[in-house]
């Protein structure tokens, strides 16, 4: 019963951690799309048709404007001047907003994990069995730093330091491991194929 209650609580917390940034992002995009629609409206009025494939031309133009602005902002952010401006905004305006810090940390963490070739999906032995984790790096004296994701949010979890004999590599990539976590374990048969689940010595 305690394990079930823990599962319910951690799942709800993980869901909230996942939903809060998504809701904030939707609200920001909604306001941005409304502003872009005002800019796109004069352009859309010049088109001979008002809809394309059932979608209003003004809406399609507004989306195109947002994508173009995001692309240009991405180019600017790669320059030293862009990085200084972004840092100034974070330090003076956005740094005190916990919502912004949460969205930024989640986005950065997700980008780093999905693009990193150094992270290795592994199984980590615990008291009750095995758990999917991401191996971060090898430490001294046979210890390994791993990140234990909390289903169903692959970027929410804890850092753990374990001995190397409790870690077994998986023959899948980070994206596949994260997919298993998102799906609450569905797909484990494929992800764990060929991996021995025999407990390590001393467990």
C-alpha positions in Angstrom: 0.0 0.0 0.0 2.8 2.4 0.8 4.5 1.6 -2.5 1.2 2.4 -4.3 0.7 5.7 -2.4 4.3 6.6 -3.2 3.7 5.8 -6.9 0.5 8.0 -7.0 2.3 10.9 -5.3 5.4 10.8 -7.4 3.3 10.5 -10.6 1.2 13.5 -9.7 4.2 15.6 -8.8 6.0 14.5 -12.0 2.9 15.4 -14.0 2.7 18.9 -12.4 6.4 19.5 -13.1 5.7 18.5 -16.7 2.4 20.5 -17.1 3.5 23.8 -15.5 6.1 24.7 -18.2 3.8 23.5 -20.9 0.9 25.7 -19.7 3.2 28.7 -19.4 4.6 28.1 -22.9 1.0 27.8 -24.3 0.0 31.1 -22.7 3.1 32.8 -24.1 2.5 31.4 -27.5 -1.2 32.4 -27.4 -0.3 36.1 -26.7 2.6 36.0 -29.2 0.2 34.5 -31.9 -2.3 37.3 -31.2 0.3 39.9 -31.7 1.6 38.3 -34.8 -2.0 38.1 -36.2 -2.3 41.9 -35.9 0.9 42.2 -38.0 -0.2 39.6 -40.5 -3.7 41.0 -41.0 -2.8 43.8 -43.4 -0.8 41.3 -45.4 -3.5 38.7 -45.4 -6.0 41.3 -46.8 -4.0 41.4 -50.0 -4.4 37.7 -50.7 -7.2 36.8 -53.1 -8.4 34.0 -50.8 -9.1 34.0 -47.1 -8.4 30.3 -46.3 -5.9 27.6 -47.3 -6.9 24.1 -46.5 -9.5 25.2 -44.0 -7.1 27.5 -42.1 -7.3 31.2 -42.2 -4.6 32.9 -44.2 -4.0 35.4 -41.4 -3.4 32.6 -39.0 -1.0 30.8 -41.3 0.9 34.1 -41.8 1.0 34.7 -38.1 2.5 31.3 -37.5 5.0 31.9 -40.3 6.0 35.3 -38.7 6.5 33.6 -35.3 8.7 31.0 -36.8 10.7 33.6 -38.7 11.1 35.7 -35.6 12.2 32.7 -33.6 14.7 31.7 -36.2 16.2 35.2 -36.4 16.3 35.4 -32.6 18.1 32.1 -32.6 20.7 33.6 -35.0 21.1 36.7 -32.8 21.4 34.6 -29.6 24.5 32.9 -31.2 26.4 36.3 -31.3 28.3 37.8 -28.4 26.0 40.8 -28.4 22.9 38.6 -28.3 24.3 36.6 -25.4 25.0 39.8 -23.5 21.5 41.1 -24.1 19.9 37.8 -23.1 22.0 37.7 -19.9 21.0 41.3 -19.1 17.3 40.4 -19.4 17.8 37.3 -17.2 19.7 39.2 -14.5 17.5 42.3 -14.4 14.0 41.2 -15.4 13.5 37.4 -15.6 15.9 36.1 -13.1 13.5 36.5 -10.2 10.7 34.6 -11.8 10.7 30.9 -10.7 8.5 30.0 -13.7 11.1 31.3 -16.1 13.9 29.5 -14.3 12.0 26.3 -14.4 11.2 26.6 -18.1 14.8 27.5 -18.9 16.3 24.7 -16.8 13.9 22.1 -18.3 14.6 23.3 -21.9 18.4 23.4 -21.4 18.4 20.0 -19.7 16.3 18.4 -22.3 18.4 19.8 -25.1 21.6 18.6 -23.5 20.4 15.1 -22.8 18.8 14.5 -26.2 21.9 15.9 -28.0 24.6 14.4 -25.9 26.6 11.5 -27.1 28.3 11.0 -23.8 25.3 9.9 -21.8 24.7 6.2 -21.6 21.4 4.6 -20.8 21.9 2.0 -18.1 20.1 -0.1 -15.5 20.9 0.6 -11.8 20.3 -2.1 -9.2 18.3 -1.0 -6.2 16.8 -2.7 -3.2 13.7 -3.8 -5.1 15.1 -4.4 -8.5 16.5 -2.5 -11.5 15.8 1.1 -12.6 16.5 2.9 -15.9 19.1 5.7 -15.5 21.4 7.9 -17.5 25.1 7.4 -16.8 26.7 10.8 -16.4 30.3 10.1 -15.8 32.7 7.7 -14.1 34.2 8.7 -10.8 37.2 7.5 -8.9 37.5 4.2 -7.1 34.9 2.4 -9.3 32.0 4.8 -8.6 29.6 6.1 -11.2 27.4 9.2 -11.3 23.9 8.5 -12.7 20.6 10.3 -13.1 17.5 8.4 -12.1 14.5 9.7 -14.1 11.0 9.7 -12.5 8.3 8.3 -14.8 6.6 9.8 -16.7 8.9 12.8 -16.8 12.3 11.8 -18.2 14.0 15.1 -17.1 12.7 14.9 -13.5 14.5 12.8 -11.0 17.6 12.5 -8.8 21.4 12.2 -9.1 22.8 9.1 -7.5 26.4 7.8 -7.0 26.6 4.0 -7.2 29.4 1.4 -7.5 30.1 0.2 -11.0 29.0 -3.4 -10.2 25.4 -2.1 -9.7 25.3 -0.6 -13.2 24.6 -2.4 -16.5 24.6 -0.7 -19.9 21.6 -0.8 -22.2 21.9 -1.3 -25.9 19.7 1.7 -26.8 20.1 5.4 -27.2 19.1 8.2 -24.8 16.0 9.0 -26.9 14.8 5.4 -26.6 15.4 5.3 -22.9 13.5 8.6 -22.4 10.6 7.1 -24.4 10.4 4.2 -22.1 10.2 6.5 -19.1 7.6 8.7 -20.8 5.5 5.6 -21.5 5.6 4.4 -17.8 7.7 1.4 -18.8 5.9 0.4 -22.0 8.6 -0.8 -24.5 10.8 -2.3 -21.7 10.9 -5.7 -23.4 12.7 -4.2 -26.4 14.8 -1.8 -24.4 16.1 -4.5 -22.1 16.5 -7.2 -24.7 19.7 -9.2 -24.1 20.4 -7.5 -20.7 20.8 -9.8 -17.7 18.5 -8.9 -14.8 20.2 -11.2 -12.4 20.9 -9.2 -9.2 24.6 -8.2 -8.7 26.7 -10.1 -6.1 25.8 -9.0 -2.5 22.3 -7.8 -3.3 
